[in-house]
Structures are given as C-alpha cells and as structure tokens.
Amino acid sequence: MRFDLKRSLFVSLAALGFIAAAGTVNAQTASAKTYAHVISNEKMTTLPQNRNVNFTGSNALYNKAGTLKGAKVVASRTTLNKIKNSQSSTNNVRAYQVAVTNRGSVYYKVVTYDGAYRGWIYGGKSVASIAGGVTQYTTFKNQGLSTLTAAQQSATYKIANPGTANNGTTVTYKQPAWTQYKVGRAITDSTPYASSIFKIDQVGTRTRENDQWVHIYDVNNANSPANGWILMSGLTQAQAPVADNAIQINLVDPSNNSTIVKSVTITRSGATKGTNFGYYSNGGWTISQSDLASIQNQIRAALSGTNYSLDSLTTAQIAQIAQTNFGSSTNLVANKIATIADNAVRINLVKPDGTILKYTDWSKSGVAKGSNVGFSASGNTLWSLYSGDQSSMESQINSALSGTNFQLNTNSNTLNSTQMDAIARGTYGGQVYINVVPVSNATSPIVPRLVGASQALKGTDSASLTAPVTVAGPDGKATAINGR
C-alpha cells in the first residue's frame, strides 16, 4: 500500500489549524469573562471638607468596584437620586477611600453621614478630580457676619431653652450639625451655661435645609466649652438689668419673638421695684394718657430707621405694659413695614392724638441706603436739610395732605425747624415721624341783620329788650317782639 505523504501532511496541517483556531476561540471566550482587578487601593488624605460629595444619580452604589467579580448593588440609581435631592443633612456623603482598576477606572468608597449606605461608586478616569457617580459638595456656606444687621452683631445673647436636646437649638456643636462627618456636639448639656452671655462671630446656612446657624462665644470666657455653633432660632437676646424704678419694653420681630429689634426704657421717679407700671380701672389694666403718649413717641424714635413700626398700641398691649412690674421687661411685637426703597425715606405724618394719618416716601437719586437724609450743621443742635430738598419734600407732603383737613403747621404749609430736624436725622431705607395739625377754622362770614335793615345787629349785654323788634315769620309777615 502506497503512503501518500503529501496528502497526509495536508490532513495533519488542517487538523492542527483547526485545533489552533479552536484555541483562539476558547481564548477569546475566556477573555470576555475576565473581570477587572484593582491595582491601587488607598485611603484618601485630602482635607475632610474637600471629601464631602453628593451623588449624581448616574451610577449605582456597589459593595465593591462595579466591574469586579461578585460586585452587587447596594443602592440603585433611583435611591441615590433621592439622597441627592434630600433636604436633610443626615444624607450628606463622605468619600474616604479610592481604588483604581487595571482598566483605568476610579472608584470611591463612600458613606452617608447617617451610616445608612456605604459602598463603592464609579468616580471617573482620574484621581485628580471626582466625577462619574459623585461630585464634590459644600455642606455648609459660611457667610461671616454679612447677613446679620449691625444691631445683631453688637447684641449679646443667651441660649433660649437650656437643656440636653440634640435638636440644633439647645446645645452647641463643633460644626453645624451634620455638616462634617462624625463631628458632633461641643457640649451635651447647656444647663450649666443658662446664664452665660454670648456674642456672634460667624454665621452661615446649611445647604440642604437652608437654615441659619451662628457661631457664638462666651464674652466672659474665651475658652468656654459652650463656644460653638447653634441655630439662630435657639438664641434670645440678653438684657442688661432693668433699673428698680424703670420698665423695659423690647420690640421683637413678628416671626421670631426672641429677636429684639429695639428696646426702650421708661423710668418713673420714686417708683418701687415689683409694683405695676399702670393701674386697674373699670375692669381692665391701663396707663395714663401722658405715659401712653410718651411711650408711643419713644417707640417711634427707637424704630426710626428700621424696617419695623408700632404706630399705635392696642388695648391688649397697653394692658400688657400696665401690668409690667418696675425692674422688669416685657416684649411687644413690632410690625414689618412695607418695603422702603434704598434711596427713599418714609415720612410718617402724625396727628395730634398720636395716630398716623398717612405716609409718603420721598426719594433722591444717587444716595446710599443707611446714609442720613440731612446733616448736622456746625454750632447748631438741630439738623438741616440739603439745599433744594426742603421744597421738594414740602411739595410732596402737602400733596399727600390734600383733602385730609390737616396741614404741616398752623397757617403754614412749610416745614418748621423741628420737623426738618426729625427728617434730616433719618436714614435712606428707613422712616421718620413728623407732627401735622388740623387746618385752622376760618371765621364765619355770616353777619346777622334785621329783615330789611341795612345795618348789622349790635350786641347787648342787657337781659331785656329796650325797643320793639320786628322779625319776619315763615309766612313772610312781620311779627313784633315786645320789650319783654
């Protein structure tokens, strides 16, 4: 039998080719099932606040890098989207470890502040910047003191409700609550600091809640353990001791009665501490008219230049003042006024009975909010108005008074020196008060005469008539009145 070497070689090579091809296919199948592996896994060393992140919702959270063998979903994209839009700082997220796979993918290990979710999430292709399923996030915006009024910055405060509650308003915190991972309270009980007096040196808002937090420090102890962050609503303004013969009226914000806008002190010579300022009469508490007028004027003066007013006291507020004991204070709610333009001053026109007739807003271009309307002239105790402003104001005020039966001054439609002083001391963006008077009564032009007589009647102080008088009756006939 002949052995065909050529054919045998062909068959053998073909067989080998098949095997080789099969090997290639098997190699490709094995490669398709190959998982990524981690080539670097390190703890993050950047500043903690720079590792606060938020989910983007574009990637799920896994128990390990998502492309590793055995990776399982810890939280879906839907869940992470809810966390992303949460309005609670407990859902803030901290990244603390970073891994890189052999495919160049970056994964971050993260945890929510409340510990509810922890795992790995895709973070882009570079460790130089956070991307993918997370983004850097600012949990708290520190605003310095820019959002506080000058009065709030200079005021002193107490903790309104000392205790142990972990609610943001009772104790202080090393950082505003839930804005830094595992940074908690400065003190756990504020009761020992109930009498401590604090000032504010920083203020800001949490990003998710948009609530206002302030950093306070004890004015008498720079190293007090209670120094820290607290919600502004957890503070009440501290008050200086009230004199034994005085009462203090605190004018407070209508939306937050712990915020004192201004205070006025009413003193009475010879008053005894602990006695009532007013008196009880006809079934109710009241005060004298002179005290009422004085208090109302002081309140208006105190609120001048602010965005608050209390132009007339209600019966209930008068009773509240009347029952206030000498040596103590009481709070009255002031009213938020309609917005005043930054370049305008509101001129309130006050009637003799102390009530507001109406107001007019006088504006001037090119002026800054908070600047005085007028100026203090050298050697003059009364302030003055700038040239040209007086006539403009008078014209606007007289227009406002038209038809009201009131005028600026008796027999005059011009501002007097006292009125100008009050306006000049005011500030743009605020309000002032000036008094107006009723229009003077004109003399009656009616002249009494006898019917048909050309001479006016002359008066007499006699108790009886000395001559007959004839008057016309309704029917036109003359009737004589005898000497009796």
Protein Blocks (a to p, Z undefined) as FASTA:
>chain_A
ZZdfklmmmmmmmmmmmmmmmmmmmmmmmmmmpccddfbdcddfbdfklmgccdehlacc
dfbdfkbghiacfbdfklmmmmmmpcbfklpccdfbdcddfkopacdddddfklmagcdd
debjbfkbcehjbccddfbdcehjmmpcfklmmpccddfbgcjbdghpmmccfbdghkag
hiacfbfcfklmmmpccddfbdcddfklopacdddddfklmkbfkbccddfklpccdddd
ddfkbccdddddfklmkbcfbdcddddehiaehiafbdceehiacddfklmmmmmmmmmm
mmgoiabdcfbccfklmmmmmmpcghiacdddddddddddfkbccdddddfkopafbdcd
dddehiaehiafbdcdehiabdcddehklmmmmmmmmmmmgonlpafbehiabdcfklmm
mmmmpcehiacddddddddddddfbdcddehiabdcdddfbfbdfbdcddddfkopacdd
dfZZ
